[in-house]
């Protein structure tokens, strides 16, 4: 065998013997991270909708009906 072939073969055997990083813990860590981020964004979005959109519209509706009730009482 020539020296080039021997070097290439020894390089190939080293590649085959090198350890591959374990994947076992990565899935669990990724899953926990994804679920945590999803819950965090979901709860944050819910609070933003509730206090930024829903409650102001309910307050506006209640004020409108209170105004109508006052006007109705003043006419009587």
N, C-alpha and C positions, 0 to 999 in steps of 0.2 A: 504494500500500500504506500501511496505517496504521502508525504507530510501534510499536504493540503487536505486530503481525504481523512487522515487521522485526526487532524484538528477539527474538521467539520463533524466527524462522528463523535468525538469527545464533547463537542459543543451540544450536539443533539441529545446525547445521553444526559448531560447536565440539565438541559431544559426539561427532560422527562422526569428527572428526579427532584426538581425544585417543587417545593410545597406551594400549593394554591391556597390563598387566604380562605379561611372557613367562612361559609355563607350562613351558617346556622343562626347566629345572633343578629345578623343584619335584617332579616325579614321581620323579626319581632320588634326590633328597634324602629324600623321604618314604619311598621304598622302602628305602633304606639304613638310615634311622632305624627303620622297622618291623622289619626283619630283625635289627638290632642289639638292639632291645628284646626281640624274641622269643627270640633265642639267650640273652640275659642272664637272662630270666625262666625259660627252660627249664633252663638250667644251674643256676640258683639253686634251682629246685624239685627238680631231681634230687639236688643235694647235701642239701637239707632232708629228702627222703624217705630217701636212703641212710643218712645219719648220724642222723636223728631217728626213723626207723621200722624200716628193714630191719635194720641192724646190731644194734640192741638186741633185736629178736626172734630173730635168729640166735644172739646171745650167750645169751639166755634158753633157747633150745632146746639149745644145746651144754651149758649148765650142768645142765639137766635130765637129759640122757643121761649126763653125767659122774657125776652123783649116783646114777643107776641102776646104773652100772658099779661104783661104790664099794660100794653096798649089796649087789650081787651077789657081789663079792669078799669082803665081810665075812661073808656067809652060808656061804661055802665053807670 
